[in-house]
């Protein structure tokens, strides 16, 4: 996922301070493309004051006449909202949304409605899915910047996951048991069990190695060490 391809779109924002807070939320997660559709007041000093270090996002923000212009060129458009609407839109969580776009390189848009009513049906009809943050139903209303932060965070986590190589898979179970058998034989031959309970000792060793989740190559290394350390016959 390329975070530079993610576009945050705010529709009908009433309070300019919220635009600044959104810019800050975006920048902390590595996003910088902000579009504003029908903002009540912008540019405005409150937006700049609330940006706190993200004034560059405010300065680059583009004002559009309608949502269609703001999402032009985007392959997928995710509208947000907690209120159910009678629209045939797939509803997904923020995490599922981030996974949905994790492998893509084309521009996508995250669309947020105004502070009081959220996205209207006309704007939601331009979206390909609706993202619903699983907040407490007793108080499901999030501040606009907080909602933007949640979605941007999930996008960043998905992007970072793609920058790391997959973890080395642990060794097959049978290889692990072969190592335990080798340890058991080596410990018995060395006299380690003379004043100990062999079962308790090998169970403790088993738990230790299970926590380490060694790979096949690491098990082979340990078996090679045991073979070299075995007392001469």
C-alpha positions in Angstrom: 0.0 0.0 0.0 1.3 3.4 -0.9 0.0 5.9 1.6 0.5 8.8 -0.9 -2.3 7.3 -2.9 -4.9 7.6 -0.1 -7.1 10.7 -0.4 -9.1 12.0 2.6 -12.2 13.8 1.6 -14.3 15.9 4.0 -17.8 16.9 2.9 -19.8 19.8 4.3 -17.4 20.5 7.2 -18.9 23.3 9.4 -16.1 24.1 11.8 -12.8 25.1 10.3 -10.9 23.9 13.4 -12.0 20.4 12.6 -10.2 20.7 9.2 -7.0 21.6 11.0 -7.4 18.7 13.5 -8.0 16.3 10.5 -4.8 17.5 8.8 -2.8 16.8 12.0 -4.4 13.3 12.3 -3.5 12.6 8.7 0.1 13.7 9.0 0.8 11.7 12.1 -0.1 8.6 10.0 1.8 9.6 6.9 -1.1 10.8 4.7 -1.1 14.2 3.0 -3.8 14.4 0.3 -6.8 16.3 1.7 -9.8 17.4 -0.3 -12.7 19.6 1.0 -16.1 19.5 -0.5 -18.4 22.4 0.3 -16.6 23.5 3.5 -18.5 26.2 5.4 -15.4 28.3 6.0 -12.0 27.7 4.4 -9.3 29.0 4.3 -9.7 30.0 7.9 -7.3 30.8 10.8 -8.9 28.2 13.1 -7.9 25.5 10.6 -4.3 26.6 10.5 -4.2 26.9 14.3 -5.6 23.4 14.9 -3.2 21.9 12.4 -0.3 22.2 14.8 2.7 21.2 12.6 0.5 20.0 9.7 0.1 23.4 8.1 1.6 21.9 4.9 -1.4 19.6 4.6 -3.7 22.6 5.0 -1.8 24.6 2.4 -2.1 21.8 -0.2 -5.8 21.0 0.5 -8.0 21.3 -2.5 -11.6 22.6 -2.4 -14.0 20.9 -4.7 -17.6 21.8 -5.7 -18.9 18.3 -5.3 -17.8 14.8 -4.2 -17.6 13.5 -7.8 -14.7 16.0 -8.5 -13.0 15.2 -5.2 -12.9 11.4 -5.9 -12.1 11.7 -9.6 -9.5 9.0 -10.6 -10.1 6.9 -7.5 -10.7 3.2 -8.0 -12.3 2.6 -4.7 -14.2 5.1 -2.5 -15.0 4.4 1.2 -17.8 6.4 2.8 -18.0 6.5 6.6 -20.9 6.7 8.9 -22.6 5.0 11.9 -26.2 5.4 10.9 -27.8 2.7 8.7 -29.0 3.9 5.3 -31.3 2.2 2.8 -28.5 1.8 0.2 -27.1 -1.3 -1.3 -23.6 -0.7 0.0 -21.3 -3.2 1.5 -20.5 -2.3 5.1 -17.0 -3.1 6.5 -14.8 -2.3 9.4 -11.8 0.1 9.2 -9.5 -2.9 9.5 -11.2 -4.7 6.7 -11.1 -1.5 4.6 -7.3 -1.3 5.1 -6.9 -4.9 4.2 -9.0 -4.3 1.1 -6.6 -1.7 -0.3 -3.4 -3.1 1.1 -2.1 -4.6 -2.2 -3.4 -1.8 -4.4 -1.4 1.1 -6.0 -4.3 3.1 -7.5 -5.7 6.1 -5.7 -8.5 5.4 -3.2 -10.6 7.9 -1.2 -11.8 7.9 2.4 -14.9 10.1 2.6 -16.3 11.7 5.7 -19.5 13.7 6.2 -20.3 16.8 8.2 -20.1 17.0 11.9 -23.9 16.9 12.5 -25.5 14.7 9.8 -22.6 12.8 8.3 -22.7 11.8 4.6 -26.0 12.3 2.8 -27.4 9.6 0.5 -26.4 11.4 -2.6 -22.7 11.3 -1.6 -22.9 7.7 -0.2 -24.2 6.6 -3.6 -20.9 7.6 -5.1 -19.0 5.3 -2.7 -18.1 1.6 -3.3 -18.4 0.6 0.4 -19.4 2.1 3.8 -16.9 1.9 6.6 -18.4 1.7 10.1 -16.2 2.1 13.2 -17.4 -0.4 15.8 -17.9 2.1 18.6 -20.1 1.6 21.6 -23.7 1.7 20.4 -24.7 3.7 23.5 -22.4 6.5 22.3 -21.3 5.9 18.7 -20.7 9.5 17.7 -17.0 10.2 17.1 -15.3 13.6 16.6 -14.5 14.1 13.0 -10.7 14.1 13.5 -11.0 11.0 15.7 -12.8 9.1 13.0 -10.2 10.2 10.4 -7.4 9.1 12.8 -8.9 5.6 13.2 -9.1 5.0 9.4 -5.6 6.5 8.8 -4.1 4.4 11.6 -5.5 1.2 10.1 -4.1 2.2 6.7 -0.7 2.9 8.2 -0.6 -0.5 10.0 -1.5 -2.3 6.8 1.2 -0.4 4.9 3.8 -1.1 7.5 2.9 -4.8 7.5 3.8 -4.9 3.8 7.3 -3.5 4.4 8.5 -6.4 6.6 9.3 -9.9 5.3 7.0 -12.6 6.5 8.1 -14.3 9.7 10.1 -17.5 9.4 7.7 -20.4 9.9 8.4 -22.6 12.9 9.8 -26.0 12.3 7.4 -29.0 11.7 6.3 -30.8 14.9 8.2 -33.9 14.1 11.5 -32.0 13.7 10.8 -30.5 17.1 10.3 -33.9 18.7 13.4 -35.2 17.1 15.4 -32.4 18.8 13.8 -33.2 22.2 14.7 -36.9 21.7 18.3 -35.8 20.9 18.4 -33.6 24.0 17.1 -36.4 26.1 19.7 -38.8 24.9 22.5 -36.3 25.3 21.5 -35.3 28.8 21.2 -39.0 29.9 24.6 -39.8 28.4 26.2 -36.8 30.2 24.9 -37.8 33.6 22.8 -34.7 34.0 19.8 -36.8 35.1 21.7 -38.5 38.0 20.1 -36.3 40.7 17.1 -35.0 38.7 13.7 -36.2 37.5 14.3 -36.8 33.8 10.6 -36.2 32.9 10.4 -32.9 34.7 13.7 -31.7 33.2 12.7 -32.6 29.6 9.3 -31.1 30.1 10.9 -27.8 31.2 13.2 -27.9 28.2 10.3 -28.6 25.9 8.3 -25.5 27.2 11.4 -23.3 26.8 11.9 -24.3 23.2 8.2 -24.1 22.4 8.2 -20.4 23.5 11.2 -19.8 21.2 9.3 -21.3 18.2 12.6 -22.3 16.5 12.7 -22.7 12.7 13.8 -25.9 11.0 17.3 -24.4 10.4 17.6 -23.5 14.1 16.6 -27.0 15.1 19.2 -28.4 12.8 21.8 -26.1 14.3 21.0 -27.3 17.9 21.1 -30.9 16.9 24.5 -30.3 15.3 25.7 -28.7 18.5 24.5 -31.7 20.5 26.2 -34.1 18.2 29.5 -32.3 18.7 29.1 -32.0 22.5 28.2 -35.7 22.9 30.8 -37.4 25.2 33.1 -39.9 23.4 32.0 -43.5 23.6 
